[in-house]
Amino acid sequence: MKANALKQAMAKVSSAKISEAPYAAKGFHLEISVAPAEVAAAAAVLDREGFFIEAVTGVDWLGEQAAAEKAAKAAAAAAAKKAAASGEAAPAEPAPAVAPAIPAEDQFEVVYDFNHYEALCRVTMRVRVVRSTPEVPTISEIYPGANWHERETHDFFGIVFTGHPDLSPLLLPEDADFHPLRKDFQA
Amino acid sequence: MNVLAQDPALETFVLNMGPQHPATHGVLRVKLVLDGEYIVEAEPVLGYIHRMHEKMGENRTFAQFMPNTGRLDYLSALSYNHGYVCAVERAAGIGVPERAEYIRCITVELNRISSHLLWLGAYVLDLGGFTPLLYAFDDREILLDLLEGVTGARLTYCYFRFGGVYNDIDDDFVTGLKGFVKRMRTRLPMYHNLVTKNIILRKRLEDIGFITPELCRKYGATGPVARGSGIDYDVRRHEPYSVYPEFKFDIPVYPKGDSMARYLVRMDEIEQSLRIIEQGLDKLPSGPVMAEKVPKILKPPKGDYYHAVEAARGAFGVRLVSDGTNTPYRLKLRSPSFSNLSLFAEAAQGLLIADAIALMGSLDLVIPEIDR
């Protein structure tokens, strides 16, 4: 199966975490999260496995950190309340073991969609970068089709694809200095 | 004059094709660097009709975005309706009654035929043949009337709903459609006699504007462009959705990769769509056309969802990121022509301008869908 072959091939990319997604509910088969530095390496693996590129886009997770902190505080408060109610002293380590790590800063997510002409295998590759310095290496040398998708993502989010031949606005006006899909964008 | 001739850079010149050129079918501009009539470099310039549909998606509810989907590709708007409702239905876990699924497939295929007919007329018009346009629009007019009767619109349809369709089809539609299928079966041989076998058309299309399968893969081309390069990829077969598995139909594939191959793929697809429509009418079950108890306010669970459909121009995908509220957190629209056009720069190198027009027409571009 294509998914297994890809999993094996992706083992060479050290930061790549690959997991299976429920296809019927989600619409894709594999999810790969990879560190920004190894985007091109991961794309090269996909290229060798014969995948084609469907799209590149971004998601702005502004406020994620605040929400995570709020949730952690609420969990701690609930634990303390529960402890107080049962008449015991507040436990020394209230944080549950499964609590997700709170990101130090809000992030952008760059999402790459790959698909295969023969095998039924949709792959979603995710890269997280901090909002203050959103830089991801380009994959347009591996997939020339990514050129426009990356330009569009730069238009909408201001994510910089380092090494990209031309990041001038593609869909926005040529003098556009705004990024409309950022969640803090004000028209 | 000798000085000019010694510097190759001075022998080329830049020509703007568009944004108001009739062969670009909308407001697309292509910056051409020419050496005589040969293309040295072609750079499509986009964005003249950019409307930021993806931002609009983020500040209205799921249902309120429905009309937008009909305004991406105005020639096969129902496919875009379909892609969007499928994505939201997947996210919110809404089931669709069988009759509604059949109606969806029938109307989408009808829309595909009307899109291909317009392409046929306009393409041959680009190449200098005026007559076929009039024949194609004659047939398309019947389709638009049929679809108007059931959807209420002629072009920018907003017919599908989460959990079904807005309106059941009636007897007038069914008889009209049966008549159309019969008529179209006699018209197709006529088109082949009039257009396909025409020696001028063949000279303009055969062995010109090659696109290799590898080029398709590197640029993510789908639809008739990929199938004209020998890639047997159709979302309806590859990743079945709706009730397409119930139908018997072929995926036309031509391996040659020239403009003629893409032309033939679309002509054959008209025939296949007729087959699907016929089977759909035969098998059409009775029952409701809307699911019961679809909540008025949709709040899909957190997470992201993807759904692709086969539109007239290739794979249209919707990536929906939900944060659990009644509006999408992020709505990415993956349009087929965007990827199909992106390979033009590479495929057009070294062609004559007239052949590049033939190549561009064979991509079947709809600019509002590229610019979104």
Interface residues (C-beta under 8 A of the other chain):
Chain A: A25 K26 G27 F28 G50 F51 F52 I53 E54 A55 T57 V59 D60 V111 D113 N115 Y117 E118 L120 R122 T124 Y143 P144 G145 N147 W148 F156 P169 L170 L171 L172 P173 P180 L181
Chain B: L46 G47 H50 M52 E54 K55 E58 A87 R90 C216 R217 K218 Y219 G220 A226 I231 D232 Y233 H238 E239 G303 D304 Y305 Y306 H307 A308 A315 G317 R319 V321 Y329 R330 K332 R334 F338 S339 S342 L343 E346 D371 R372
